[in-house]
Amino acid sequence: MAELNYPKNEIEYYWSFFDKCKIILDVGCGTGWFTEFKNIAIGMDIYTKRFIRGDVRKLPFKKTSFDGIFASHIIEHTKNPSVCIKEFKRVLKKKGILLIRIPQGKYKYPESDPTHKYMFTKESLEKIVKKENFKILSIWQRYQFKGMYKLPSKIALPISFFLGNFLEPTEILLLASYD
């Protein structure tokens, strides 16, 4: 079991988007903090020994294998993220759910992480996802603050959105379905 380096309420927040899914792909799963929280996710990472080893640009799965895909802080590491979106479309079932997280603020620039090859705005992320005929259900920016994870989600999220008027966003989230 992976060490939960993410607070439980944060993991539950991401899982809430997949409540109707039976099998989910966690692309770039890293330590498995999302994958191992529930038994319906399959973890895949390019550097793993514990999960399925694979490249986000050529997923090692058959067509229409998954009801949902969680792509957390992964596609910005590729020079051509459109290839990743095409692969998501290939392995996702019709009406499947795609949740993408992209770092923002001090976390998005190559100076803070030289493995970041592509910088996104809400508009650029939405454009490449729409190009592959995904239906955008929602796209938003999150604003996190110190101590946020110690609060229940019902309290932390409204505070986070309010503070968005004063803070730089820490990530972009995009929720889409493939029809």
C-alpha positions in Angstrom: 0.0 0.0 0.0 1.3 3.4 -0.9 2.0 6.0 1.8 -0.7 8.5 1.5 1.4 11.6 0.8 -1.9 13.4 0.0 -4.5 14.1 2.6 -7.5 11.8 2.6 -10.0 14.6 1.9 -7.9 15.6 -1.1 -7.9 12.1 -2.5 -11.7 11.8 -1.9 -12.2 15.0 -3.8 -10.6 13.6 -6.9 -12.3 10.3 -6.6 -15.7 12.0 -6.4 -15.5 12.7 -10.1 -15.4 8.9 -10.8 -18.3 7.8 -8.7 -20.0 6.0 -11.6 -16.9 4.4 -13.0 -16.1 0.7 -12.7 -12.4 0.8 -13.8 -10.1 3.8 -13.9 -6.7 4.3 -15.3 -4.3 6.4 -13.1 -1.8 7.7 -15.7 1.5 8.7 -14.3 0.5 7.2 -10.9 3.9 7.8 -9.2 3.7 6.4 -5.7 0.1 5.2 -6.2 -1.6 7.6 -3.8 -4.7 7.7 -6.0 -4.5 4.2 -7.4 -4.4 2.4 -4.1 -7.2 4.4 -2.4 -9.8 2.2 -4.0 -9.7 -1.1 -5.7 -11.0 0.0 -9.1 -8.0 1.9 -10.4 -5.1 0.6 -12.4 -1.8 2.5 -11.9 0.6 3.1 -14.8 3.9 5.0 -14.7 7.0 5.1 -16.9 9.3 4.7 -13.8 7.4 2.2 -11.8 8.3 -1.3 -10.5 5.0 -1.6 -8.5 2.4 -0.8 -11.2 2.1 -1.3 -14.9 5.0 0.3 -16.7 4.1 2.4 -19.7 4.4 5.7 -21.6 1.5 8.2 -21.6 2.2 8.7 -25.4 1.5 5.1 -26.2 -0.6 3.5 -23.5 -0.2 -0.3 -23.2 -3.9 -1.0 -23.2 -6.6 -2.1 -25.7 -9.2 0.3 -27.1 -12.1 1.2 -24.8 -10.6 -0.4 -21.7 -11.5 2.2 -19.1 -14.5 4.1 -17.7 -12.4 6.9 -16.4 -8.9 8.3 -16.6 -7.1 10.4 -14.0 -4.1 12.2 -15.5 -2.5 14.1 -12.6 0.5 16.4 -13.4 1.6 14.3 -16.3 0.9 15.7 -19.8 3.0 18.8 -19.2 6.0 16.5 -19.2 5.5 15.7 -22.9 6.6 17.9 -25.9 3.3 17.1 -27.7 0.4 16.7 -25.2 -2.0 16.2 -28.0 -0.6 12.7 -28.5 -1.6 12.0 -24.9 -5.1 13.2 -25.3 -5.5 11.0 -28.4 -4.3 8.0 -26.4 -6.8 8.9 -23.6 -9.6 8.9 -26.2 -8.4 5.5 -27.6 -8.5 3.7 -24.3 -11.6 5.5 -22.8 -15.0 3.9 -23.2 -17.9 6.0 -24.7 -19.3 8.3 -22.0 -16.0 7.9 -20.1 -14.7 10.5 -17.7 -11.3 12.3 -18.0 -9.9 14.4 -15.2 -6.7 16.2 -16.0 -4.6 18.2 -13.4 -2.0 20.7 -14.6 0.3 22.6 -12.2 0.2 26.3 -12.2 1.9 29.2 -10.4 5.4 28.5 -9.1 5.0 24.8 -10.0 4.4 25.2 -13.8 7.7 26.8 -15.0 10.7 24.8 -16.2 12.8 26.6 -13.6 10.9 24.8 -10.8 10.8 21.5 -12.7 13.0 21.1 -15.8 10.9 18.0 -16.8 8.0 20.3 -17.7 8.0 20.5 -21.5 4.7 22.3 -22.1 3.1 25.2 -20.3 -0.7 25.4 -20.2 -3.4 28.0 -19.7 -7.0 27.1 -19.2 -7.6 28.0 -22.8 -4.8 26.0 -24.3 -5.7 22.9 -22.3 -9.4 23.2 -23.3 -8.4 23.6 -27.0 -6.3 20.4 -27.2 -9.0 18.3 -25.4 -11.8 19.7 -27.5 -9.8 18.9 -30.7 -10.2 15.2 -29.8 -14.0 15.6 -29.5 -14.1 15.4 -25.8 -17.0 17.3 -24.2 -15.7 19.7 -21.6 -17.9 19.3 -18.5 -15.9 21.8 -16.4 -12.6 23.6 -16.3 -11.4 25.5 -13.3 -8.4 26.7 -11.4 -7.7 25.7 -7.8 -6.1 27.9 -5.2 -4.5 26.1 -2.3 -3.4 27.6 1.0 -1.3 26.3 3.9 -3.4 24.2 6.2 -6.2 23.7 3.6 -6.0 19.9 3.9 -6.7 20.0 7.6 -10.1 21.4 6.9 -13.1 19.3 5.7 -13.7 19.7 1.9 -17.0 21.5 2.5 -15.2 24.3 4.3 -11.8 24.3 2.4 -13.1 24.4 -1.1 -15.3 27.6 -0.7 -12.4 29.3 1.1 -10.1 28.2 -1.7 -12.4 29.7 -4.4 -12.8 33.0 -2.4 -9.0 33.3 -2.0 -8.7 32.9 -5.7 -9.4 36.6 -5.9 -6.1 37.2 -4.2 -3.8 34.2 -4.9 -2.1 32.8 -7.9 -3.7 29.4 -8.9 -1.8 26.3 -8.0 -3.4 24.1 -10.6 -5.9 23.8 -13.5 -8.4 21.0 -13.5 -10.3 19.9 -16.5 -13.2 17.4 -16.4 -14.4 16.0 -19.7 -16.4 13.1 -21.2 -15.9 11.3 -24.4 -19.2 10.9 -26.3 
